[in-house]
């Protein structure tokens, strides 16, 4: 049968799997929260410039919104 000596056997195997999964979840959450913080630090003008550079808005709309912001 199975001895489960690799993880320490029996209930310890479940403990190690729980620990591994918990660490993966913590790392993923930390990565996504740091991504959100970086995007929240942009000023409205920087967001507008980025949207114009990405082609989401045209020059006319960019100029109108820029005037509203300044």
MIDRENKOL-564275 format. One record per residue: x, y, z of N, C-alpha, C in turn; residue number from 1; residue in one letter. Coordinates in steps of 0.001 Angstrom, whole numbers, plus 500000, padded with zeros to 6 digits. Layout:
<numis>
X, Y, Z, X, Y, Z, X, Y, Z, NUM, A;
...
</numis>
This chain:
<numis>
500827, 498814, 500000, 500000, 500000, 500000, 500875, 501255, 500000, 1, X;
500282, 502385, 500364, 500995, 503655, 500374, 501500, 503960, 501779, 2, X;
502741, 504393, 501849, 503311, 504725, 503147, 503301, 506221, 503431, 3, X;
503206, 507063, 502411, 503189, 508523, 502563, 504401, 509052, 503330, 4, X;
505546, 508426, 503151, 506734, 508881, 503859, 507268, 510192, 503287, 5, X;
506903, 510520, 502075, 507414, 511735, 501443, 506996, 512994, 502206, 6, X;
505746, 513064, 502653, 505238, 514245, 503364, 505203, 514063, 504878, 7, X;
505638, 512975, 505397, 505615, 512769, 506839, 504568, 511764, 507250, 8, X;
503716, 511333, 506342, 502745, 510274, 506622, 501453, 510769, 507233, 9, X;
500377, 510047, 506953, 499080, 510263, 507588, 498569, 511684, 507514, 10, X;
498213, 512226, 508679, 497636, 513575, 508760, 498634, 514658, 508395, 11, X;
499905, 514372, 508566, 500921, 515366, 508206, 500890, 515668, 506709, 12, X;
500538, 514677, 505891, 500440, 514894, 504461, 499392, 515972, 504157, 13, X;
498248, 515893, 504829, 497193, 516894, 504625, 497630, 518267, 505107, 14, X;
498367, 518294, 506218, 498890, 519562, 506716, 499811, 520201, 505687, 15, X;
500721, 519462, 505088, 501649, 520013, 504112, 500932, 520495, 502864, 16, X;
499932, 519724, 502395, 499170, 520165, 501220, 498414, 521458, 501534, 17, X;
497817, 521567, 502722, 497130, 522793, 503130, 498101, 523963, 503159, 18, X;
499284, 523727, 503699, 500289, 524782, 503781, 500727, 525245, 502395, 19, X;
500936, 524315, 501489, 501342, 524661, 500126, 500264, 525468, 499420, 20, X;
499013, 525024, 499535, 497900, 525735, 498885, 497720, 527117, 499495, 21, X;
497832, 527235, 500823, 497694, 528534, 501488, 498780, 529500, 501026, 22, X;
500003, 529024, 500877, 501092, 529891, 500403, 500851, 530360, 498975, 23, X;
500336, 529487, 498127, 500036, 529882, 496751, 498962, 530959, 496730, 24, X;
497922, 530797, 497548, 496846, 531786, 497606, 497378, 533132, 498093, 25, X;
498223, 533120, 499108, 498788, 534366, 499643, 499639, 535072, 498592, 26, X;
500440, 534317, 497864, 501296, 534911, 496825, 500453, 535521, 495708, 27, X;
499417, 534812, 495275, 498547, 535328, 494207, 497827, 536593, 494664, 28, X;
497302, 536600, 495886, 496617, 537801, 496404, 497576, 538981, 496501, 29, X;
498793, 538738, 496949, 499775, 539818, 497069, 500112, 540387, 495692, 30, X;
500220, 539526, 494700, 500527, 539984, 493349, 499410, 540870, 492807, 31, X;
498157, 540445, 492966, 497050, 541228, 492428, 496815, 542515, 493209, 32, X;
497050, 542521, 494504, 496868, 543762, 495262, 497955, 544772, 494907, 33, X;
499170, 544322, 494637, 500221, 545262, 494245, 499938, 545832, 492861, 34, X;
499326, 545061, 491981, 498955, 545549, 490657, 497885, 546625, 490784, 35, X;
496917, 546438, 491662, 495863, 547431, 491866, 496434, 548729, 492429, 36, X;
497360, 548625, 493379, 497929, 549824, 493975, 498687, 550645, 492940, 37, X;
499381, 550006, 492032, 500116, 550735, 491002, 499180, 551486, 490084, 38, X;
498041, 550898, 489737, 497115, 551569, 488838, 496371, 552691, 489551, 39, X;
496203, 552611, 490867, 495511, 553652, 491618, 496381, 554882, 491823, 40, X;
497676, 554770, 491629, 498581, 555895, 491825, 498614, 556826, 490622, 41, X;
497974, 556451, 489514, 497967, 557288, 488322, 497030, 558478, 488516, 42, X;
497481, 559631, 488050, 496623, 560808, 488093, 495617, 560706, 486941, 43, X;
494522, 561457, 487005, 493550, 561425, 485902, 494170, 561805, 484553, 44, X;
495105, 562749, 484563, 495756, 563146, 483318, 496614, 562012, 482754, 45, X;
497301, 561281, 483632, 498105, 560146, 483182, 497220, 559050, 482595, 46, X;
496072, 558813, 483205, 495125, 557824, 482686, 494630, 558253, 481314, 47, X;
494321, 559536, 481174, 493848, 560066, 479897, 494916, 559899, 478814, 48, X;
496162, 560207, 479155, 497264, 560052, 478199, 497440, 558587, 477807, 49, X;
497330, 557697, 478772, 497465, 556269, 478484, 496347, 555781, 477575, 50, X;
495128, 556227, 477829, 493994, 555825, 476989, 494163, 556350, 475565, 51, X;
494678, 557561, 475426, 494928, 558122, 474091, 496034, 557339, 473385, 52, X;
497082, 557008, 474104, 498192, 556257, 473522, 497760, 554852, 473103, 53, X;
496830, 554261, 473850, 496339, 552921, 473519, 495311, 552935, 472399, 54, X;
494879, 554125, 471988, 493901, 554224, 470915, 492463, 554056, 471379, 55, X;
492228, 554140, 472674, 490872, 554000, 473202, 490028, 555238, 472901, 56, X;
490669, 556389, 472829, 489963, 557634, 472508, 490712, 558340, 471378, 57, X;
489992, 559183, 470639, 490642, 559907, 469543, 491183, 561241, 470054, 58, X;
491849, 561994, 469162, 492505, 563233, 469556, 491501, 564276, 470029, 59, X;
490361, 564352, 469375, 489343, 565332, 469740, 488837, 565090, 471163, 60, X;
488530, 563842, 471465, 488050, 563521, 472808, 489151, 563745, 473839, 61, X;
490392, 563430, 473479, 491522, 563656, 474374, 491647, 565138, 474724, 62, X;
491573, 565994, 473717, 491704, 567437, 473946, 490556, 567973, 474806, 63, X;
489326, 567512, 474555, 488171, 567960, 475339, 488326, 567583, 476810, 64, X;
488670, 566352, 477039, 488799, 565882, 478421, 490003, 566514, 479115, 65, X;
491053, 566790, 478364, 492225, 567430, 478928, 491882, 568837, 479421, 66, X;
491069, 569566, 478625, 490627, 570900, 479020, 489793, 570841, 480289, 67, X;
488946, 569829, 480400, 488101, 569675, 481592, 488943, 569413, 482837, 68, X;
490021, 568645, 482667, 490854, 568326, 483808, 491702, 569507, 484250, 69, X;
492140, 570311, 483292, 493018, 571444, 483639, 492171, 572648, 483799, 70, X;
</numis>
